[in-house]
Amino acid sequence: MRRWAALTAALAVTIGCGVTAAKPHKPPPKPKPPKLELLTKSQDAALRQQRIKLSVESEQGRHVRVEAELIVEGIPDDFHFSFPSQRKRLRQHQAKVSFNLNRRQREVLSFGEQACMRADVNAQAKVGKRITTIHEQLDKSPDC
């Protein structure tokens, strides 16, 4: 009987120490949103390549869905061009997406560059439930 009492007391002490030493539960950190970057930096490069390229980096997920819009400043109204959304697979946590410019888009962008008007690219990348957006301006030619 004495042995059981000593064993029970020792067990109670170790359990009591374990309860007091337990750390409070922390929720897991929220995953970072994907990183979206515009690779085509200038209007001239977009016209030369006939496309707008974007890069997406994400630590989690397998696929990315990217939507983009090109806005060229105009008189009296701006020209808005929406590109169809694209879905790409992330390879080594990266994907490159290119949106081809059609003839009308190239025409308007070329006129905007000659007239020194601004062109902006708005894009959104979605990986799982995480979304990131960018709003960047394409550089004008050095003549402006």
N, C-alpha and C positions, 0 to 999 in steps of 0.2 A: 504494500500500500504506500509505503514511504517513497519507493521509486517512482510510482505513478504521480505522486504529488510533486516531486522534484522535477520530473519530466514535464508535467503540465505547467508548472511555474516557468520553466525555461522556455517552453513553447509560447507562452503568453507574453514573455518579455520580447522574444524575437518578432512575434507578430506585431506587438505594440510599437517596436522600433521601426518595423517596415511601414506601418501606417503613417507614422509621423515623418518618415523620410521620403515618402512618396511625393513626387512633384505634381503640381496641378496640370491637368490636361490642356495642351495647346492645340488649337486647330491648325491643320496643315496650311502652309503659306499659299496664297492665291497665285495661280499661274500667271506668268507675264503675258501681256498681249503680244501679238506678232509684230515684228518690226517691218515697216514698209518703207521702201526707198525708191525715189525716181532716178532711173539710170540715164535717161535722155535729158540732158541739162539745158539745151538751147533749142530755139526754133529752127535754126539752121540744121542742127543734127537730126531733128525730127523730119525735116523735109528731105535731107540727104538719105536717111535710112528708110523713109516712108513708114515709120512706125514710132510708137512711144513704148519704151521698155520700163518695166518695174521689177524690183527685187523684193522678195518676201522671205523673212527668217522667222522661224518659230521653233521653240524647243519641244513643244508637244503637238500632237496631231499628225495626220498622214496626208491630208489634202487641204488646199487653200482655195477659196473662192474670191476672185478679185473683180471688182466693178470699177470702171473709170469713166471720166467725163472730161472733155476738152472744151474750154471756153475761150473764144477769141474775141477780143474787144472790137467792136464795130460801131459804125455810125448809121442810123440812130440807135440800133439795138445790138447787143452782143450776140455772137453765134454760139449756140450750145450744141455740142455733139456728144451723144451718149454711146459708149461702146457696149456691145453685149458682154455679159459677165462670162468669165472664164474660170474653169476649175482645173487646177494643176496638182500633181502629186509632189509632196515635199521629199526631196532626196538629200540626205545628210542635213536635214533641217533647213533647206533652202529651196526656193523655186524662183524662176525668172519667167515673167509673163510679158508678152509683147502684144500691143494693140495696133493692128495695121491701119494706116490712114487711107481712106478711099480718095477718089479723084477730087470730089467736092471739098473734103477736109483739107487736102493739100493745097487746093486753090485758095481757100479762105486763109489758111495759115501763111501762105506765100504773100498774099496781099497784105495781111497784117504785119508781116515782117518788113515789107517794103515801106509801109506807112508808119513804121515804128509803133505799132499797137501791141498791147500786152496780150499774152496767151497764158492761161492757167490750166493746170491739170489737177483735178480732184479725184482721189482714188480711195477705195475702201477694201480692206482685206479681212476675211473672216476665216478663222481656224477654229473649228468646233463652235463654242459659244463666245469666244474671244474675238473682238472686233477692234481694228485700228483704222484711222483715216489720215490722209495727208491732203494738204492744199498748198501746192507749190506753183511758183511762176517760172515759166521757161525764160531763159535769158534771151535778151534781144541781141541783134547783130551789133558789132562795135561802131557801125556808122551812125547809130541813133544817138 
